[in-house]
Amino acid sequence: KNNVKAMEKELVTCSLQGKEKAVLKRHQIFQILGGKALETKVIVVLGKAGMGKSILAQKICQDWSNGEFSQFEFVFWFDSKQISLPEKRYSLKDLLLDFFVKPQEGSKEIFEYILQNPAKVLLVFDGFEGLHDHENFPRCSASQPEKDLCSVKELLSGLIQKKILSGCTLLLTTRPKDKVYQYLSKVDKIIEIVGFSPQQRELYITKYFEGLPYCGDALKLIKDCEYLFSHCYSPVMCRFVCFLCETVLEMGDKGLPSTLTAVFLKFVQQKIIPMQTAVTAMQYQESLATLAHTAWDLGEKHQSAMKSDLPSKEVKEFALKYGFFLPFAFPRHSDSGEEEFGSTFSAFVIQNFLSALHIVLAEEIKDKSLTKYLSFPSKKKKTYNWLDLVPRFLAGLLFLQDDPSFCSLSNKDAKQSTKKQKTLLKYIRRLKINELCPERLLELLHCIYETQSNYLLQHVALKLKSDLSFLGVVLTPPDVHVLHSLLKMSGKEFFLDLRNSSIDMQGLKDLVGLKNVASFRASLGDTVRLWKSLEQKKDYQLLRASTEKFLLDPFKAKTVKDVSDLSDLVEMQKIINRVQDASGCSSYEIPAIKNLRKIEFALGPVCGLQGFLKLVEILPAFPSLQHLDLDALSENDIGDEATKSLSEVFPTLTSLETLNLSQNKITDVGAEKLATALPSLSSLKTLSLYNNSICDFGAENLAKVLPAMASLRVLDVQYNKITGVGAQQLTDSLRKCPHIKSLVMWNPTIPYGVLEHLQQLDSRISL
């Protein structure tokens, strides 16, 4: 069972790495290609906390109420963290028509209509991560799930498994790393919200301050603080930064805090201080400490909402008054007339900050146990993914204990915090930084950045290994900022692997522009787009520097877009040549083109022919190409047409040493075209035609040209349709080719005795 789950997780990870950013209209969310009409459609919207998943879900409901999404007659929206709190059991009818909304009359008839027309029903579960625990998500075992009583988790499980209300549309919103992967085989479409672009950040900030006298000042103030501006890619973070900026400008201050910890320390202080008096100050400090303890307790359970009241009336009033908590009501259940209430943290980041504050202030958490709350342990230990910002806030708070804002929030003895700070320093000094995986290295960089300790920043910068790979690790704008800052402080030269990292253009530009980044790999499409942007802005110095640093070899084409990107690279060389001609400067070749030695082609049978024909057009542009490999597990099936096109460019491939055309459905027609052109490959050493459909006529044509292929050392024609006749012709030709070291010729159509006899005649023939 665990192996299956691991395989499914692996599959989704791979598929998401191949994603491309695109603008998706809301009406496109429910468009699924190839789906069966009567099957449940499961759509998952992924996104980090604060990316706007809940806003999207609510906007879909609002659009439907205004007449859009007319394919649905019923839309039901559920806040997962709220409906999971009361441990009650429901039938599907209870969930839809009692828990969500209770019709004034006709409930039975409405429910029967829903059961008969599931395709007209949309169910939205916002915050799917709030519905499961750390280990298992229960399977629905009810014999009549539409009528039997189940927990909310079991009902959702049955919906995802398409056992309940089969044919409906199910929309789940969740964080990327949560257990939606357990149901991957049931998911029809995955969408990920990636946050604001730099232009969208500016638009949001401008709209926030629209009409205020300091609108222009606000945008400049936030943009000048590059670290905070990078965090504004997250809509919820952008709102907090704008709120604080508004407060700063109203008070006449001239600068924003330099770290996220300082922002939220200032945020909490500004919420509380203006309202408190000397009498209430201690009471507020105690209430805040209690609230911080509650945040931590809930976070350890992977929860942000609670059904029961806070420890005291004073703490509850404090939390609600200053916006730390938001109240909500549970809809009445059919078997009870009582209305129940709960509370939830107003934002995930508030819960994270308060949890870190608890760790710093709590006397029961000793300094020696501090390191277990960090997410970059040297040994494998439990990490707190739900509270993923806690380590950063914790590190930041430990170095802000003398800050007036921190002192105003706590009446605790500073000695305890000082001990914890020393523990953190000692831990970082002992950490084997060069052995950390990329994710934990990034987390460490964030924590160190939050401390703003020059000693720690220099220490970590000097300990970074020179070869840094972030292959397949999503790099957000804040990740790029802290990485850029630490690399800049180091005296080393670095190689960066940024492939499949979803890094934005500005981040890529910043990193590759560093003088001590000597070389890098990145998405070819993103890199060429950056170069085109630099060319348009006439930033020729950075354009040349970044082209000289870019590494491409070896290149593997898995999609038609990969081939298009390679074509764009060739076109970029033409653009550079034109620019150099116009400016009178000396021209230069892009090293990635000049030094590309190996191309692997693995588009599969659907796009293989189309993609390869496009690739053939640009092959002459790569003067150092030594290895062209078309042998893929998915079999490209380029056939005779593409083989003919390839043969026509052979005279330009003067450096090609290995040509692998295995498993491509090449027949005698293609073999004849190949044979005619093969002698023009003056450097070819290895030719593989394994597992094609070449018969004796094709073997005869190959045999004729072998003597003319002076550089050839290995020929593989296994698993074709060659008979003893074709084998004899190849053997006869082999006698004239002392330069050839191996002929791999086993075919099921060659009698074994014949092949054995031929091998006895020439030991270079392999069985």
C-alpha positions in Angstrom: 0.0 0.0 0.0 2.8 2.4 1.0 4.7 1.6 -2.2 1.6 2.4 -4.3 1.2 5.7 -2.6 4.9 6.5 -3.0 4.6 5.7 -6.8 1.6 8.0 -7.1 3.4 10.8 -5.3 6.4 10.3 -7.6 4.2 10.6 -10.7 2.6 13.8 -9.6 5.9 15.3 -8.8 7.3 14.5 -12.2 4.2 15.8 -14.0 4.1 19.0 -12.1 7.8 19.7 -12.8 6.9 19.8 -16.5 4.2 22.4 -16.0 4.2 25.8 -17.7 2.9 29.0 -16.3 -0.1 30.2 -18.1 -3.0 32.7 -17.6 -6.1 30.6 -16.9 -9.6 32.1 -17.1 -12.0 30.9 -14.4 -14.3 29.3 -16.9 -11.4 27.1 -18.1 -11.0 25.5 -14.7 -13.8 23.1 -15.5 -12.7 22.2 -19.0 -11.3 18.6 -18.9 -10.1 17.0 -22.1 -11.1 13.4 -22.7 -13.2 13.0 -19.5 -16.2 10.6 -19.6 -19.5 12.3 -19.4 -21.0 10.2 -16.5 -17.8 10.1 -14.4 -17.1 12.3 -11.4 -14.6 15.1 -12.3 -12.1 15.8 -9.6 -10.2 19.1 -9.9 -7.4 20.2 -7.5 -6.3 23.7 -7.0 -2.8 23.8 -5.4 -1.2 26.8 -3.8 0.9 27.7 -0.8 -1.0 29.2 2.2 -2.0 32.8 1.4 -1.9 32.4 -2.4 -5.7 33.1 -2.8 -7.2 29.7 -3.1 -10.1 30.5 -0.8 -10.7 33.8 -2.7 -10.8 31.8 -6.0 -13.3 29.3 -4.5 -15.6 32.1 -3.3 -15.3 34.0 -6.6 -16.4 30.8 -8.5 -19.5 30.7 -6.2 -20.2 34.4 -6.7 -19.8 34.0 -10.5 -22.3 31.1 -10.5 -24.8 33.1 -8.5 -24.5 35.8 -11.2 -25.3 33.4 -14.0 -22.0 32.0 -15.0 -21.1 28.3 -15.0 -24.6 27.5 -16.2 -23.7 23.8 -16.5 -24.2 23.6 -12.7 -27.7 23.9 -11.1 -26.3 23.4 -7.6 -23.1 24.7 -6.1 -22.1 23.8 -2.5 -19.2 25.4 -0.8 -17.5 24.1 2.4 -14.7 25.4 4.5 -13.0 22.2 5.3 -11.3 23.3 8.5 -14.7 24.2 9.9 -16.8 21.2 8.9 -14.2 18.8 10.2 -14.4 20.2 13.8 -17.7 18.8 15.1 -17.1 15.0 15.3 -20.5 14.1 14.0 -21.8 11.8 11.4 -23.9 12.8 8.4 -25.6 11.4 5.4 -25.0 13.1 2.1 -28.4 14.7 2.4 -27.5 16.1 5.8 -24.2 17.5 4.4 -25.8 19.2 1.4 -29.2 20.3 2.6 -28.9 20.7 6.4 -25.2 21.5 7.0 -24.8 23.8 4.0 -28.2 25.3 3.4 -31.6 24.1 4.5 -34.4 24.6 1.9 -37.6 26.0 3.3 -39.6 23.1 1.7 -39.1 20.2 -0.6 -35.8 18.9 0.8 -36.6 15.3 -0.1 -37.5 16.2 -3.8 -34.5 18.4 -4.2 -32.2 15.7 -2.9 -33.7 13.1 -5.2 -33.2 15.5 -8.1 -29.5 15.9 -7.2 -29.0 12.1 -7.1 -30.6 11.8 -10.5 -28.6 14.7 -12.0 -25.1 14.6 -10.5 -23.6 16.2 -13.6 -25.4 19.4 -12.6 -23.7 19.6 -9.1 -20.5 21.3 -8.1 -19.0 20.6 -4.7 -16.2 22.9 -3.5 -14.1 21.8 -0.5 -11.9 24.8 0.4 -8.7 23.9 2.4 -8.7 20.1 1.9 -5.6 19.8 4.2 -7.9 20.7 7.1 -9.9 17.5 6.6 -7.2 14.9 7.2 -4.8 13.9 9.9 -1.1 13.2 9.6 -1.3 9.5 8.8 -4.5 8.3 7.1 -7.5 9.5 5.3 -10.4 7.1 6.0 -12.0 5.1 3.2 -15.8 5.3 2.8 -17.2 1.9 3.9 -20.9 2.7 4.0 -23.1 0.3 2.0 -25.5 3.1 1.0 -23.3 6.2 1.3 -26.0 8.6 0.0 -28.2 7.6 2.9 -25.9 6.0 5.6 -24.3 8.2 8.3 -20.6 8.8 7.8 -18.0 11.3 9.1 -17.3 14.3 6.8 -13.9 12.7 6.0 -15.5 9.5 4.9 -18.1 11.3 2.8 -15.3 13.3 1.0 -13.3 10.1 0.6 -16.3 8.5 -1.2 -16.8 11.5 -3.4 -13.1 11.5 -4.5 -13.2 7.7 -5.1 -16.3 8.4 -7.3 -18.5 6.1 -5.1 -20.8 8.8 -4.0 -22.8 11.1 -6.4 -20.8 9.7 -9.3 -20.9 12.2 -12.2 -20.7 15.4 -10.1 -17.8 17.9 -10.2 -15.5 18.1 -7.2 -13.2 21.1 -6.7 -10.6 20.8 -3.9 -8.2 23.5 -2.8 -5.1 22.5 -0.9 -1.5 23.2 -0.1 1.0 21.6 -2.5 2.6 19.1 -0.1 -0.5 17.7 1.5 -2.0 14.3 1.0 -4.1 14.9 -2.1 -1.4 12.7 -3.7 -3.0 9.7 -1.9 -5.8 10.1 -4.4 -3.8 11.1 -7.5 -5.3 8.3 -9.7 -8.7 9.9 -9.1 -7.7 13.4 -10.0 -8.6 14.7 -13.5 -7.0 18.1 -13.4 -4.4 19.9 -11.3 -4.0 23.7 -11.3 -1.4 25.5 -9.2 -1.7 29.2 -8.2 1.8 30.7 -8.2 1.2 34.2 -6.9 1.7 37.7 -8.1 4.2 38.7 -10.8 6.3 41.8 -10.1 3.8 43.8 -12.2 0.8 42.4 -10.3 2.5 43.3 -7.0 2.9 46.9 -8.1 -0.8 47.0 -9.3 -2.0 45.6 -5.9 0.0 48.1 -3.9 -1.2 50.9 -6.1 -4.8 49.9 -5.8 -4.4 49.5 -2.0 -3.2 53.1 -1.6 -5.4 54.5 -4.3 -6.7 57.9 -3.4 -4.4 58.4 -0.5 -2.0 61.3 -0.5 1.1 59.1 -0.1 0.2 56.5 -2.8 3.4 57.1 -4.8 5.5 57.1 -1.7 4.1 53.8 -0.5 5.0 52.0 -3.7 8.5 53.4 -3.7 9.0 52.6 0.0 7.9 48.9 -0.5 10.0 48.5 -3.7 13.0 49.9 -2.0 12.8 47.2 0.6 13.5 44.4 -1.9 13.1 41.5 0.5 9.6 42.6 1.6 8.7 43.4 -2.0 9.7 39.8 -2.9 7.3 38.5 -0.2 4.5 40.5 -1.9 4.3 37.7 -4.5 2.0 36.2 -1.9 -1.4 38.1 -1.8 -1.8 37.7 2.0 1.8 38.9 2.6 1.3 41.8 0.3 -1.7 42.9 2.3 0.2 42.7 5.6 3.1 44.7 4.1 0.7 47.3 2.7 -1.0 47.6 6.1 2.3 48.2 7.9 3.5 50.6 5.2 0.3 52.6 5.7 1.0 52.7 9.5 4.6 53.8 8.9 3.6 56.6 6.6 0.8 57.9 8.8 3.3 58.0 11.7 5.8 59.9 9.6 8.5 57.2 9.7 10.8 56.9 6.6 11.5 53.2 6.5 10.1 49.7 6.7 11.5 46.8 8.8 14.1 44.8 6.9 12.8 41.3 7.8 9.5 39.4 7.9 9.9 38.9 11.6 10.2 42.6 12.2 7.2 43.3 10.0 4.9 41.0 12.1 6.4 42.2 15.4 5.6 45.7 14.3 2.2 44.6 13.1 1.2 43.0 16.4 2.6 46.0 18.3 0.6 48.5 16.2 -2.5 46.5 16.8 -2.2 46.5 20.6 -0.1 49.5 21.8 -2.3 52.4 20.7 -5.2 50.9 22.7 -3.4 49.9 25.9 -2.8 51.7 29.1 -0.3 51.1 31.9 -3.0 49.1 33.7 -3.8 46.9 30.7 -0.3 46.4 29.4 0.4 43.3 31.6 -3.0 41.9 30.9 -2.4 42.2 27.2 1.0 40.6 27.5 -0.5 37.6 29.3 -3.4 37.3 26.8 -0.9 37.4 23.9 1.2 34.7 25.6 -1.9 32.5 26.1 -2.9 33.1 22.5 0.6 32.2 21.3 0.4 28.9 23.3 -3.0 28.2 21.6 -1.5 28.9 18.2 1.3 26.4 18.8 -1.0 23.7 20.2 -3.3 23.9 17.2 -0.4 24.0 14.8 1.0 20.7 16.2 -2.4 19.1 15.4 -2.3 20.6 11.9 -5.3 22.8 12.7 -6.0 26.5 12.6 -9.6 26.5 13.9 -11.1 25.4 17.1 -14.6 24.6 18.3 -14.1 25.2 22.0 -13.6 28.6 23.5 -10.2 30.1 24.3 -8.9 29.6 27.9 -10.6 32.7 29.2 -13.2 35.3 28.3 -10.4 38.0 28.4 -8.2 36.1 25.9 -11.2 35.5 23.6 -12.1 39.2 23.6 -8.5 40.2 23.1 -8.1 37.8 20.1 -11.3 38.9 18.4 -10.9 42.6 19.2 -7.4 42.8 17.6 -8.2 40.6 14.6 -6.0 37.6 15.6 -9.1 35.3 15.6 -12.2 35.4 13.4 -15.5 33.8 14.7 -17.7 31.6 12.6 -21.0 29.7 13.2 -21.7 26.1 12.5 -25.0 25.6 10.6 -27.6 24.0 12.7 -27.7 20.2 12.5 -31.0 18.5 11.8 -31.1 16.7 15.1 -30.3 19.8 17.2 -31.7 23.3 17.3 -28.6 24.7 19.0 -26.2 26.9 17.0 -22.5 26.1 17.6 -19.7 28.6 17.2 -16.0 28.3 16.6 -12.9 30.5 16.0 -10.1 30.4 13.5 -6.9 32.3 13.1 -7.4 35.3 10.7 -4.3 34.3 8.6 -1.9 31.4 8.5 1.0 33.7 9.0 -0.4 35.1 12.2 -0.6 31.6 13.6 3.0 30.9 12.5 4.3 34.1 14.1 2.5 33.5 17.4 3.7 29.9 17.5 7.3 31.1 17.2 6.6 33.7 19.9 5.4 31.0 22.2 8.7 29.0 21.7 10.7 32.0 22.5 8.7 33.0 25.6 7.7 29.6 27.0 9.7 28.8 30.1 8.9 25.1 29.7 10.7 25.0 26.4 14.3 24.9 27.4 17.1 26.2 25.3 18.6 22.7 24.7 15.4 21.5 23.0 15.2 24.6 20.7 16.8 23.0 17.7 14.0 20.4 17.2 11.7 23.2 16.1 14.0 24.0 13.2 13.4 22.3 9.9 17.0 21.6 8.9 18.1 18.9 11.3 21.2 16.9 10.6 19.2 13.7 11.2 15.8 12.8 9.9 13.3 14.1 12.4 9.7 15.2 12.3 9.2 18.6 10.7 6.3 21.0 11.2 5.1 21.6 7.6 1.9 23.1 8.8 3.8 25.8 10.6 6.4 26.1 7.9 7.3 29.8 8.8 7.9 29.1 12.5 11.7 28.4 12.1 12.1 31.7 10.3 10.2 33.7 12.8 11.9 31.8 15.7 15.3 32.7 14.4 14.3 36.3 13.8 12.7 36.8 17.3 15.8 35.4 19.1 17.8 38.2 17.5 15.2 40.9 18.2 14.8 40.4 22.0 16.3 43.9 22.6 14.0 45.5 20.1 11.5 47.9 21.8 8.6 46.3 19.9 9.6 42.8 21.3 10.0 44.2 24.8 6.5 45.8 24.7 5.0 42.4 24.0 6.6 40.4 26.8 7.3 40.7 30.5 9.4 37.6 30.6 13.0 37.4 31.8 15.4 38.2 28.9 18.0 35.8 30.2 16.0 32.8 28.9 15.8 34.3 25.4 19.5 35.0 25.5 20.2 31.3 26.3 18.1 30.3 23.4 19.9 32.7 21.1 23.2 31.2 22.1 21.8 27.7 21.5 20.9 28.7 17.9 24.3 30.2 17.3 26.0 27.0 18.5 23.7 24.8 16.4 24.4 26.8 13.2 28.1 26.7 13.8 28.0 22.9 14.0 25.7 22.4 11.1 27.1 20.6 8.1 25.8 23.1 5.6 27.3 21.5 2.5 25.4 18.3 3.2 21.9 19.8 3.4 19.4 19.0 0.7 18.2 22.0 -1.4 14.9 22.5 0.5 16.6 22.6 3.9 19.4 24.8 2.6 16.8 27.3 1.5 15.1 27.1 4.9 18.4 27.7 6.6 19.1 30.7 4.4 15.7 32.2 5.3 16.4 31.7 9.0 19.8 33.2 8.9 18.5 36.2 6.8 15.8 36.8 9.5 18.5 37.1 12.2 20.3 39.9 10.2 23.4 38.7 12.2 26.5 39.7 10.2 28.4 36.9 11.8 25.9 34.2 10.9 25.4 35.6 7.4 29.1 35.5 6.7 29.5 32.1 8.3 26.8 30.5 6.1 28.0 32.3 3.0 31.5 30.9 3.4 30.3 27.4 4.1 28.1 27.1 0.9 29.4 24.5 -1.5 30.4 25.8 -4.9 28.0 23.4 -6.8 24.5 24.3 -5.9 21.6 22.4 -7.4 18.0 23.4 -7.1 16.8 21.0 -9.8 13.1 20.4 -9.4 12.9 22.7 -6.3 10.4 25.6 -6.6 12.2 28.9 -6.1 9.9 31.6 -4.9 10.9 35.3 -5.1 11.8 35.4 -1.4 13.9 32.2 -1.9 15.8 34.0 -4.8 16.3 37.1 -2.7 18.0 35.3 0.3 20.0 33.1 -2.0 21.2 36.1 -4.0 22.1 37.9 -0.8 24.2 35.0 0.6 25.9 34.3 -2.7 26.9 37.9 -3.1 28.5 37.8 0.4 30.6 34.8 -0.5 34.0 35.0 -2.1 33.6 31.7 -4.0 32.6 31.1 -7.6 29.4 29.1 -8.0 27.6 26.8 -10.4 23.8 26.9 -10.1 21.4 24.4 -11.5 18.0 26.1 -11.7 16.1 23.7 -14.0 12.5 23.0 -13.2 12.6 25.6 -10.4 9.8 27.8 -11.7 12.1 30.8 -11.1 10.7 34.0 -12.5 12.6 36.2 -15.1 13.7 38.8 -12.5 15.0 36.2 -10.2 16.9 34.5 -13.0 18.4 37.8 -14.1 19.5 38.7 -10.5 21.2 35.3 -9.9 23.0 35.0 -13.3 24.1 38.6 -13.1 26.2 37.9 -10.0 29.9 38.1 -10.9 30.7 35.1 -8.8 28.1 32.9 -10.5 30.5 31.4 -13.0 28.0 29.1 -14.8 24.4 28.0 -14.6 21.8 25.7 -16.0 18.2 26.7 -16.2 15.1 26.1 -18.3 16.1 26.9 -21.9 12.8 28.6 -22.6 13.2 30.9 -19.5 16.8 31.6 -20.4 16.1 32.6 -24.0 13.2 34.8 -22.8 15.6 36.6 -20.5 18.1 37.1 -23.3 15.4 38.6 -25.5 14.4 40.9 -22.8 18.0 42.0 -22.2 18.4 42.6 -26.0 15.3 44.7 -26.1 16.5 46.8 -23.2 19.9 47.1 -24.9 21.6 45.6 -21.8 24.3 44.0 -24.0 26.8 43.6 -21.2 24.6 41.3 -19.1 23.4 39.6 -22.3 26.9 38.6 -23.2 27.9 37.7 -19.7 24.8 35.4 -19.2 25.2 33.7 -22.6 28.8 32.8 -21.7 27.7 31.3 -18.3 24.8 29.2 -19.6 25.3 25.5 -19.9 23.0 23.3 -22.0 24.9 20.1 -22.7 23.5 17.4 -22.6 20.1 18.5 -23.8 17.0 16.3 -23.5 13.9 17.1 -25.5 10.8 15.6 -23.9 8.1 17.8 -25.4 7.5 19.8 -28.6 8.1 22.9 -26.5 11.6 21.7 -25.7 12.3 21.5 -29.4 10.8 24.9 -29.9 13.0 26.3 -27.2 16.0 24.9 -28.9 14.9 26.5 -32.1 14.5 29.8 -30.3 18.1 29.5 -29.0 19.3 29.2 -32.6 17.2 32.2 -33.5 18.7 34.1 -30.6 22.2 33.6 -32.2 20.9 35.3 -35.3 19.5 38.2 -33.3 22.9 38.6 -31.5 24.7 38.5 -34.9 22.4 41.3 -36.2 22.9 43.4 -33.1 26.7 43.0 -33.4 26.6 43.9 -37.1 24.5 47.0 -36.4 26.7 48.2 -33.5 30.0 47.4 -35.2 31.1 45.2 -32.2 32.8 41.9 -32.7 30.3 39.0 -33.0 30.4 36.0 -30.8 28.9 32.6 -30.7 26.6 31.5 -27.9 28.7 28.8 -26.1 25.6 26.7 -25.5 25.2 26.3 -29.2 28.9 26.0 -30.0 29.5 23.4 -27.3 26.4 21.2 -27.4 27.6 17.7 -27.8 24.6 15.5 -27.0 20.9 15.7 -27.8 18.5 13.1 -26.4 15.1 13.0 -28.1 12.2 11.4 -26.2 8.9 12.9 -27.3 7.1 9.5 -27.7 4.9 8.2 -30.6 2.2 11.0 -30.5 4.5 13.9 -31.1 7.7 12.1 -32.2 7.5 12.7 -35.9 6.3 16.3 -35.7 8.9 17.2 -33.1 11.8 15.5 -34.9 11.1 17.1 -38.2 11.4 20.5 -36.4 14.6 19.4 -34.7 16.2 18.3 -38.0 15.8 21.8 -39.3 18.2 23.2 -36.7 20.7 20.4 -36.3 23.2 22.0 -38.6 23.4 25.0 -36.2 25.3 22.8 -33.6 28.9 22.3 -35.0 30.1 20.2 -32.0 27.2 17.7 -31.9 28.7 14.3 -31.3 25.8 12.2 -30.0 22.2 12.1 -31.3 20.0 9.7 -29.3 16.5 8.8 -30.4 16.2 5.6 -28.4 13.5 6.3 -25.8 11.4 4.1 -23.5 8.2 5.6 -25.0 9.5 4.9 -28.6 9.5 8.0 -30.8 8.3 6.2 -34.0 9.8 8.8 -36.3 9.5 6.4 -39.2 10.9 6.7 -42.8 9.7 10.2 -43.4 11.8 11.8 -40.6 14.7 9.4 -41.4 14.8 10.8 -44.9 14.8 14.4 -43.6 17.7 13.5 -41.2 19.7 11.9 -44.0 19.6 15.2 -45.9 21.4 17.1 -43.2 24.1 14.5 -42.6 26.8 16.5 -44.6 26.5 19.3 -42.0 27.0 17.0 -39.0 30.7 16.7 -39.3 31.3 16.0 -35.6 28.6 13.4 -35.1 30.2 10.2 -33.6 27.1 8.3 -32.2 23.7 8.0 -33.9 21.1 6.0 -32.1 17.9 5.4 -34.2 16.7 2.4 -32.2 13.0 1.6 -31.9 11.7 4.1 -34.5 9.8 2.0 -37.0 12.3 2.5 -39.8 11.7 0.1 -42.7 13.8 -0.7 -45.8 12.6 2.6 -47.3 14.3 4.6 -44.5 17.3 2.3 -44.4 17.9 3.0 -48.1 17.8 6.8 -47.6 20.1 6.4 -44.6 22.6 4.2 -46.5 22.9 6.7 -49.3 23.9 9.5 -46.9 25.8 7.7 -44.2 29.3 8.0 -45.8 28.9 11.8 -45.4 29.1 11.4 -41.6 32.9 11.5 -41.6 33.2 11.1 -37.8 30.5 8.5 -37.1 31.8 5.7 -34.8 28.5 4.0 -33.6 25.3 3.5 -35.5 22.4 1.7 -33.8 19.3 0.6 -35.7 18.1 -1.8 -33.0 14.5 -3.0 -33.0 13.2 -1.4 -36.3 11.6 -3.1 -39.3 14.5 -3.3 -41.6 14.5 -6.4 -43.9 17.0 -7.9 -46.4 16.7 -5.0 -48.9 17.7 -2.5 -46.2 20.5 -4.8 -45.0 21.8 -5.0 -48.6 21.9 -1.2 -48.9 23.7 -0.8 -45.6 26.2 -3.5 -46.6 27.1 -1.6 -49.8 28.2 1.5 -47.9 30.0 0.0 -44.9 33.4 0.0 -46.7 33.0 3.8 -47.4 32.4 4.5 -43.7 36.0 4.6 -42.6 35.3 6.0 -39.1 32.6 3.5 -38.1 33.4 1.1 -35.3 30.1 -0.4 -34.1 26.9 -1.3 -36.1 23.8 -2.6 -34.2 21.0 -4.1 -36.4 19.5 -6.4 -33.7 15.8 -7.2 -33.6 14.9 -6.2 -37.1 13.5 -8.5 -39.9 16.7 -9.5 -41.5 17.0 -13.1 -42.7 20.0 -15.2 -43.5 20.3 -13.6 -46.9 20.7 -10.1 -45.5 23.0 -11.4 -42.7 25.3 -13.0 -45.4 25.5 -9.7 -47.3 26.4 -7.8 -44.1 29.1 -10.4 -43.3 30.5 -10.3 -46.8 30.8 -6.5 -46.5 32.4 -6.7 -43.1 35.3 -8.6 -44.6 36.2 -5.4 -46.5 35.9 -3.3 -43.3 38.9 -3.9 -41.0 38.1 -0.7 -39.1 34.7 -2.0 -37.8 35.1 -3.7 -34.4 31.6 -5.0 -33.7 28.5 -6.0 -35.8 25.5 -6.8 -33.5 23.2 -8.8 -35.8 20.9 -11.2 -33.8 17.5 -11.3 -35.5 14.6 -13.7 -34.7 14.3 -14.2 -38.5 17.9 -15.5 -38.9 18.3 -19.2 -38.3 20.5 -19.7 -35.3 22.8 -22.1 -37.1 23.3 -19.5 -39.9 24.2 -16.8 -37.4 26.5 -19.1 -35.5 28.3 -20.1 -38.8 28.7 -16.4 -39.7 30.2 -15.7 -36.3 32.7 -18.4 -36.8 33.7 -16.8 -40.1 34.1 -13.4 -38.4 34.4 -13.1 -34.6 33.4 -9.4 -34.7 29.8 -10.6 -35.2 27.8 -10.7 -31.9 25.0 -13.1 -31.3 
